[in-house]
């Protein structure tokens, strides 16, 4: 059954663990375990080696995971041709698809294609791209994804200079009375999650901080969800 990110409250913190930090020998089990630990989404980073300098996984992995997991599949396409590949990822089991404004395909056509296949649509941008680059598309988007590392590799350090970008999106979304989630991905952990949500993000992508938390996945998810009070006070 397809999940819909629009059913998630705009004012509640949600954790989307990045499976790049999971043990791929135990991928199915670890993904089930992290959902049981309280994560409502799984963040699936697809890289093509062209738009970003790395290759991750593609349709077969998502298809296999879908058979055993009913969490919302939050698919992040770090690929050059998201419009061309959208049907394949929808068929594989994506519930939500985010693509980059820096990709080669026309943004409006890509958003429309994602929606036409029954998925919600998001757009992301590299740290060097200003928030304003996404403003023309906000009224059509269900999510914006702010990268707080350079996309391509996990385990990078959090870039605090991206915090004003999160705040800029929150101000614009409020000003225009839009229903659009703000997701943040890149070096997110209990050390900086308060900062991220206090600037207006409500969806937190975390890999190592969840899958490899020293006290277990449930603790990793819980410490991120416990930032709710910081988000409440920021609104």
N, C-alpha and C positions, 0 to 999 in steps of 0.2 A: 504494500500500500504506500503510495507516494506521500511524503511529508511536505508540509508547506511552511516555510520560514515566516510567512506573514501571520501565522497563528501564534508566533512567539511574541509576548508583550514587548513593546518598545522600551519599557522602563525596567526590565529585568536582566540581570547578568546571566549570560549563557556561555558555557565553555565548549569549545570545538577543538578537541585534541588532534594535533597533526600526526598522522600515522607514519611520517618519515622517521619519527623517533621510536617507533615500535620495533620489536624484534621480528623481522620478516620471516624467520623460520617458524614463528608462533603468531603470525599476523592475525589470523581469524580469532584465536583464543584471546589475544591481548585486546583486540577491538571489542569483543564481547565484554571483557572484563572492565574496560574503561567506561563503557555505556552503563554497565551495572553499578559503576562507581558514582554515577550521577551526571555524566556527560550526555547531552541530548543530541549532539552532532558529532560527526567525524569529518575532519578537514583532510581533503585528499589533494595533494599538490602534484599536478601533472606538468612535467617539464619536457621540452622538446629538444634541448641542446642548441636551439637557435635564438629564441627570444631571451633565454637565460643560459648561462654557461654550465648547464648540468642536464642530465637525463634521469628521470625518476621511474615512473611506471605509467601504464596506460589503461586502455579499456579492459583487457583480460583480468587484471587485478581487481578493478572495481566490480566487474561482473561476478567474480568469485566471492568477494566480500558481501555483495548484495544478497546472495543466497542464504547467508547465515546471520545477517544483521539488519535490524529494522530502524536504526537511528537515521536521522536526517543526514544525507550524504551531501556535504558542503564541498563541491568540486571547484578547485582553483586552477584554472587553465593558464599556466605560464607558457603559452605557446603562441606562435606567430599567426596561425590561421584558425582562430576559435570558431568562426562562422562555419567553415568547412567541416570541422570535427564535432560540432554540437550534436547532430543527430546520433552519432555513435556513442557519445557519453550519456545522452538521455536514455538510449536503449540499454546501456550498461547498468543504469540504476541511479543516475544523478537525480537529486531532488532540487538542488540549487547549483547554478553555474556562475562563477565569477571569471571575468576575463580582463585583460589589461588594456588600458587606453593606448598604450604604446604598441599594441599589436598592429598587424597590417590591415586587418579587416575593418570595414565601416562600422563604427560603434552602434549607430541606430539600427542598422540591419541585423547586427549580431544580437542586440537586445531583443528585437522583435522575433528573431528566430528562436531564441531561448524560450521566450514566452509562448510562442506558437506551439512548442513541443510540450507545454505543460509544466515547465520548470520556472522557478523564480530566477531573476537575473541580478548580477552584481558587477561592479567594475572596480578595478584596482589600479594603483599607480605606484611607480618607483619612488624612492625617497627624493630624487631630484626633480620630480614632476609636481608642480603646484596644485593645490586643492582645486583651484579655479578651473583646471582642465576638465574636471568632471561635472562642474556646475550645470552645463547645458543639458546633461542627461539625467539629473537627479530625479526629475518628476516621473521618469520611466523606470527607475531602479528600485529594487527591494533592499539593496545592501550596497555600501561602499566599503572597500577593504583598504586600510592604510598599512603599507609595509613599513615596519620599523627596523628593517635590515635590507640590504640589497638582495633582491630575489635570486634564488639559485641554489643556496646551500643552507642546511640547518646548522644550528649551534653557534650562530653569529651573535655578537653583542648588540644589545638594544640601543637604538639611536634616539636619544632623548630629544634631539632637535626636531623630531617629527611630531611632538606633542601639540604644537600650535596648529598643525594641519588637522588633527583630530578635532580640536576646538573649532576650527573654521568650518568643518563639515557640520558639527552640531549646531552652530549658530545659523547656518544657512538652512538646515533642515527645519529648525524651529521657526525661522523667519517665514519660510514658505509653507509651514504647516504640512510637511510631508511625512509619510510613513516609510521610513528608510532606516534600517539598522546600520550601525557603524561597527565594523569589525577591525581588529588590529592583529597583525601577525608579524612576529620577528623578535626573538629573545624575550618573550613574555614569561614572567615568573612572579613569585610572591614578592620579589624585591622591587618590582616596578608596576605591578598590576594596579595598585592604588592610584598611581600617577595617571595611568592610561584611562581608567574609568572616571577619574575626577575631571578629565578633559572632555569626556562625553562618549566614550566607547562603551557599548554594552555586550558585544560579542568578542570573546577572548580566544585566540588561537594559541595553543601552547603545546610543544612537543616534549622535549626533555623534562620540563617542569611537571608534566603529568605522568607520562609513561615511565620515567626514571626517577620519580620522587623517592627519596630515601625511606620514607615511611609508607610507600605504596600509592597506587593510583587514586584511591579514594581520598587520601589526604591531599594529593596534588590537585584534584578537582575542587575539593572543599575550600582550600585556602584562596582559590581564585573566586569562587562563588561568594566568599565572605567579604568581598570588596563592595557588596551591594550598598552598604551605608555610604560609602564614598561617592558612588554614582548618584544616590538619592540627594545628597547634599550639594551635588554639582548642578543639578537641574533647577 
